[in-house]
Amino acid sequence: MRGNIALVSLLAAGLLVSAGPATGQERGNPVTGLPEEVHGGVILDLADGDRFKATVSRDLGTVWGSRYDAATRSWGKRVAVLRKKNLFCGDVDGRAAGNAVALIAVCDKGSYAEDQAPTHSQALHSPDTVSWSQFTLPGEAHDEPGISPSGAHAIWPLHDGWVTRSAAGFRIVERDLPGQEYSITGTISDTGDVSVLYGGAHDDDGRCAGVVRVLIVSASGATSGQDLTVDDACADLDLANVDATTVLFGAPDFPETVVGITRPDTASPWAVTAIAPARAPGLVRQRGRGTAPTLFATSPGLPMLAVGSADRHSFTAQAYDPVAQRWAAPIGIARTADRCTWGDNFLGEPLGVFALRLRCGGQERVMVSPDARTWHDVGLRASPLGVSPDGSYVAASNRKRTLVFSRERGLVRLPLPTRARCDVVQPVAPDAAIRLTTTNARGWPGRLDVSTPDGWQQTRTRFPRLRVGTDRCRQVVPELYESPVMYSFYGTTRAAALTVSAAGDGWQVRRTIY
């Protein structure tokens, strides 16, 4: 049953507002709980609000670690966690419990290539993020480790086996894992009991068994197993542990595919306890010619939404209830005069508000909601969608004003205009913004302005040389799969890409090489 559409026209702002019913659910993203990924590494949550960040250096020769102190709200000094002669590491993943951390540095000898399986990955463990023990993993190890609730034990899964870490040190365990083909993850209890879960399991005739297989080995050596029936069990999808009692199966970049596998404690059997939202009851899925196909969207702390249109004019949204594991009835959120198709809505990380880009009659538009209830339909004719460097806020600008959307204040209208075709306005607070703007007639960005109560004020931020010759800037495209967001500027024959990030009390503008 479709909900009624209540639209209020705000002509001066050029937007429509639709208010839908509250869902009663604050969280709808089944991927919640996984560590935060950053470029070349990961940020892990520790006890008392502290955090630990592990990343590889630009030359891939060092794994750096730094700790965030929640009491002082500051990051500590960066220290080298791993540095070995002739060892090159391309990424770091990990898990934490209390103040203990287990990491895997994905490494090779002599050089590192992303398209080749690593053969010298390193297991790293620390009880306190200060002292570290290290072990070279055999074979082609690259999956995330598991850590026990106290942090005293850790596990690194391998092909046909695993490595554990306890007070006695590191130990290699060789074990046949029948049918193992694709993703694998491992968990471990405080007594050393191990659970290894893997997908892609096939029977003796080579046919898909349709299960995620579990091998359970107690500290005493007793062995048992489980087969968990899971849709797409033999697809090349990811298994990842959140902690010692929670495992996710699916594609983390597409949370609607993720299945939850849990147990109440480390002594209990595993069970499939959360179905993939895309297969949950109540979903009205738009598909096929003449539709805007259903798009799944998430934003931290808000319910997952399924948004689509049966006729490319009337758009509806459904909210997912992760407790009931079903979708609410569709609610109308916008009706467009022109027929619309989806724009580029691939995100590297979910934004702080919902922002779904459309292409309507050759023009760019965006549907924005700060709370999954109130929706704004805004044109993007004069300037591209603006996204804050941390992804918390979005903005739409033209030659008269800037609209900033935030979780804190909803919509705030600022008298901050654009001035040239390739201007980019990025919000940095619910009521503040920065602007990349031109310094010459060819329109390429050359300076950074900041907003003040009296309008834009030019900064002395250093600007990279764009090397665009005499070409003229004609278009800007936001690349939201990057974090911070990257803006690509295009001329007739030349192109340049820029990112802006916070640097002390100011900003840093970087050029990305194509």
N, C-alpha and C positions, 0 to 999 in steps of 0.2 A: 504494500500500500504506500503510495507516495504521499509525502507531507505537503502541506500548503506552502506556497512561495510568498513570502512577505518581503517586498522590495521597496526601499526608500531611495529616491533619486537625489543625489547630491551633485547637481549640475556643475557647480563652480569647481568642484574637485574632480569631476569627470569620472565618478565611480558609482557603483551600486552596492548596497548593503543588504545582506540576507541573514536573518537570525533564525537558527534552527534550535531544536530542543537540546538541553544538556543531556549527556550520555550517562553521567554518573561514574564514568571510568576515567582515571587519570593516566593510566599507562596502557598502551595497546601494542607495544613493540616487543615481539617475542625474543628479539636479540638483546634485550636489556640484560646487563650483567657482564658482558664481555669487556675486556680492557679497552681503553681508548687507543686507537691506532694513530700514530704520527709518522711523518716521513722517516723511513729507516728505523722504525722502532715502535715502542709501546709505552703507555703510562699506566701504572698499576696503583690501585687503591690499597693503602696500608691502614694500620690501626689509628684511631683518634683523628681521622681526617687527613693524615699525611698521605703523600703520594710519592711514587718513585718512577723516574723516567729513564729508560735505557734506549740509546740510539747509536747507530754506527756513524763514524766520521765520514767526511766527504771523500777522503781517499780510501775508505773502506778498511783501514788498517787498525782502527781502534773502536772498541765498544765503550761509550761513555755512559756514566750513570750520575744522576743528581736527585736529591730528595727535596720535596716540598714540605715545609713546616707549617702546619695549619695554624699553630699558635701565632707565628710571626707573619703568616701569609706571604712567605717568600721562599724562593728556591735556593738551596745551598750550592756550594761550589761543585762544579763538575769534576768528576774523578774518572780515571781509566779503570774500568772493570775488567777489560780483556785487551791485551796487546801482545802478539807473538810474531816473531820474525817470519816473514813470507806467508802470513795468514791474512786472507782478505774476506771480510764478512759483509754480506749485502743486506741483512735484515736481522731484527731481534724480536722475539716474542716471549711472553712469560705469563706467570701467574703468581699471586701473592696470597698469604694468609697471615694475619697479624702483622708483624714486622718482617716476616721471612719472605724471601723472593726466590723463585726458580725461573731461570731464563734459558732459552736456546738461541745461540748466535749461529745463524746459517752461514757457513763459511766454506772456502776452498783454499787449497795451497796454490801459491804463485799468482793467481788472478781470480776474479769472480765474474760469472756470467749468469744472468737471471734465467736464461733459457736452458740451463743445464742443471742436473740434479747435484746438490752439494755433497761432497764426500769427506769433509773435515769439519762438520758442525760441532759446536762446543756446548756442553752442558755446564751451567753455572748455578751455584746455590749460595745463598747467604742467609744466616739467621737474623741479621740486623741491618742489612744494606751497607755494612762497613767491611766485614771480613768475608772473603769469597773463596769457595773451592771450585775447581775446574776439572772437566773430564772431556776427552775427545770421543765423540759418539761414533760407533762403527757404522759402516754402510752409508746409505743416503738419507740421513735423518733431517727432517725439516718441519715436523709437526710440533705444536705447542706442548709444553710440559704440563704435568698436573702436580698439585701440591696438597698435602694433607691439611686438615683443619688447624692443627697446631703449628704447621710449617716445618716440622721436624723431618718429614719424609717428602720425597719428590720422585717423579717418574717421567721418563722421556721415551715415548713409543718409537719402535723401529719396525722394519719389515721382519716378520717372524721373530718378535721378541721385544725387549725393552731394557732400559737402564734405570736402576733405582738409586736413590741417595738416602742414607740414614746416618746415624751416629757412627756406624762402622765404615762409612765411606761409600764410594760408588761401586755398583755391581751390575754386570751384564747378565741378562737372563735370555737364553735362547729358547723359543717356544714356537711350535707349529701353530699357525693361525689359518685354518682351512678356509680356502676361498677368498683370502685377503687380496683386494685389488686396489681400492681407492683409499679414501680418507680413513684415518685412525686417530683415536684419542685414548688417553690413559688417565685413570684416577687412582689415588692411593689413600689409605686410611692412616690414622695415627698409630695403629699396630702393625702397619706394613702390608695389609691386605690390598691386592691389586685388582682393578677391573680394567680390561682393555676392550674397547668397543670399536668395531670396524664395519664399514659398509662395503657394497660391491660383492657380497658373499654369493657364490655360485655352488650349485650342487655337483655331484660326481659326473653328471652328463654335460656340465658346462652351462646349464640354464640358471637364470637368476632365481635365487632362493626367496627373494622378496623380503628379506629380513636384514636388520642390523644385528650382527652377531656379537655376543658378549662372552669373554673368557674371564673367569673369576679365579684368582689364585690366592689362597690365604698365606699368611706368613709362615705357617707350618708346612706349606707345599700342597695342601689339599686343593683339588681342582674341580670346578663346576662350570656350567655354561648356561646361557639363555639365548633364545632367538626372539627378537622383537619385530613384529610385523609393522613395516613402515612403508608408506607410499614412496615410490622412486628410490627404493633402497639400493638398487644397482646403478643409479645414475652417478655421474662424477660430481657429487656434492660434498660439502664439508661436514665433518664431525668436529666439534670443539667443546671442550669442557669449560664450564663456568666456574665450578668448584668441585669438591669431592662428591657431591650429590646431584649435580645438574649437568646435563650434556645437551647440546643443540645439534640438530641435523638439518641441513638445507644449504641455501646460498645466503650468507649474511648480508650481501648487498641488496637482496630482495627478501625482506623480512617476512613477507606473506608466504614464503615457501618453507619457513623454519618450523620443525617439529621439536617439542620438548620431551626429553627423556630424563626422568628423575627417580630418586628413591628417598624415603624419609630420613634415612641415616646410612652410614657406611656399612652397616651389617645387614641391610635389607636388600632384597632383589630390586632390579631396575624395572621400570614400566614406562610405556608411552603415555604421558599425562597431558600433553598439549598437541592438538592437531595443527597442521599448517592452516593459517587463516584463509588462504586461497581455496581451501577445501571445506571450510566451515559452513554450516547451514545458514540460510538467510541471505547469502550473497546474490545480488542481482548483477550478473556480469554482462557488460556490453561488449559485443564482439561483431566483427564482420563489416561489410561494406555499408557506408552511410552512417556509421557510428563514430564517436570518439571513444575508443576502447577503454575499458576500466583501467584506471591508473591507481596503484596503491601508494600511499604517502604516509610518512611518519614524521613526527617532531617530538623531541624529548619531553616527557611528562604529559603528553597528550595522546588520545586514542589513535590507533591506526585508522586511516580512512581509505575507502574505495570510492573513487570519483570517476564519473563517465557520463556519456550522453548518448541516448538512443537515436537522436536526430541531428546532433552537432549544434543545436541551439539551446536546448534546455539541459542544464547540467545538474546532476544530483550527487549527493555524498552519503555514504553509509559509514557508521562508526562501529569498530570491532570491540566486543566485550570479551576480554581474555579470560574472565572468570567463568562466564556462561559458555564461552567458546562458540559464539554465534554473532551474526551481524544484525545491527538495528535496521529498521525500515529506511528506505531511501528518503532523503530530504532535499528539496529543491534549493540550490544555492545560487544560481545565476541563469539568466536567459539572454542570449546574445542576438543582435540583429543579423549579423553575418554568420554563415556556417563556419564552424571552427574545428581545427584539428590540434592535436597536442604539439607544443614546441619541444625543445630539448629540456627534459626534466630529470636527466641523470645527475645525481648528486654524489659527491665523494663522501659527505657526511650530512645527516639531516640538519635542516636549518632550525633556528629558534622559533620560527613561525612557518605555517604552510604557505608556500608560494608556488603555484602551478602555472607554468607558462603555456599560452595558447597562441595559435596563428589564425586570425579571423579576417577573411577577405583580403589577404596580403599584408595585414597589419599585426604587429606583436601586441599581445595583451597578457595580463597576469591576474590570476585569482588568488587573493591573499586572505588568510585567516590567522589571527593571533591566538585563537582559543578553540578552534574547531567548531565554533557556533556562528560567529559573525563573519560574513564574507564580503570582500571588496573586489570589484572587477575594474581594473585600471588599465588604461592604454599606455603603451610604451613607444609612442611615435617619436618623441624628441630625444630620449635618452634610454640606454639599456637598464635592465633591472640592476639596482644597486644592492650589494650584499656586504655587510660589515666583515672586516678581516677575520673575526672569530665566528661568523655565521649566525650570530644572535639576532640580527635585525636585517630588514630589507627596506628598500626605498624605491620610489618611482618619481622621476623629476621631469619638468618641462621648463619652458622659458619664463615661467611665472613663479613656480613654487616647487617644493619637495615634500612628498608624503613619506613619513617614516612609520613603519609598522613594527611593534614590539610586543612581547608578552606582558611587559610591565604596564604599558599605557595604551595599548591598542593602536589607534591611529593618531599621529601628531602631524599637523600641517605646519611647515616652516616656510618663511618667505625667502627661500634660497633657490634661485633659478640656475639653469644651465646657460651657457653663452655660445657654445659652438657645437657643431654636428657630432664631434667625437668626445665631448665631455662625458665624464663618468662621476656620478655622485654616490659615495658610499657612506651609509650611516655608521656612526661609531658609538651612539647612545640613543635612547628613545627621543632625544630632542637635539641631537648634534650630528654633524656630518663632515666629511672631507670631500674635496673635489679635485679630480685630475682634469686639467684644462690646458688649452693651447697658449703658446706665446708667439705664434706666427700665423700667417695667412693660410698656410697649408694644412692647419688643423690638427697636427699631431700633438699629443700631450707633452707639455714641457715644464709644468709647474704644479705644485700641490697647494691648494687653499684649504683653510679650516673655517668652520662656521663660527660666528660670533653673534651676539644680540643685534649688532648693526649690519650683519651680512657677511659676505666672504672676506677673508683676510689672507693675503699671500704669505706663505712660509718660505723659509730658506732651505727646505728639504732638498738634498742633492738629487738630481735627476739623471738616470743613465742615458747615454747616447743611443738613439734609436737606429741610426744608420738607414734612413729611408730615402735619402737623396732628395730629388725634387718632386717626388710623388705626393699626392694629396690624400689625407685621411678621409675615408668615405663611410666607414661602418665600424661599429664596436660590437663584439659578441662576448657576453660573460660565459666563462667556462667554469661551471659550478662543480665539476668533478675534481677540481683542485682545492686545496685548503692551505692558505687562504685563497679565496676565489681569484682566478686569473682572468684578465681582460685582454682579449685579442683585438688589435686595431688593424684594419685592412685598408690599403689603398688600391690602386689599379694593378700595380706590379709588386708592391712591397707590403710587408706585414711586420708587426711587432707585438709582443705580449708583455704585460706588466702586472705585478702584484704589489700590494701595499700591506705592510705589517707594522705593528707597534714596535718602537725602538726607544726605550727609556721614556722620556716625557714627550717624544715626538714620533715621527714616522719614517719608515724606510721604504723606498721605491726600488724594486728590482726588475730587471729585464730578463725575460726567459727566451732562450735561443730556440728557434724553430729547427 
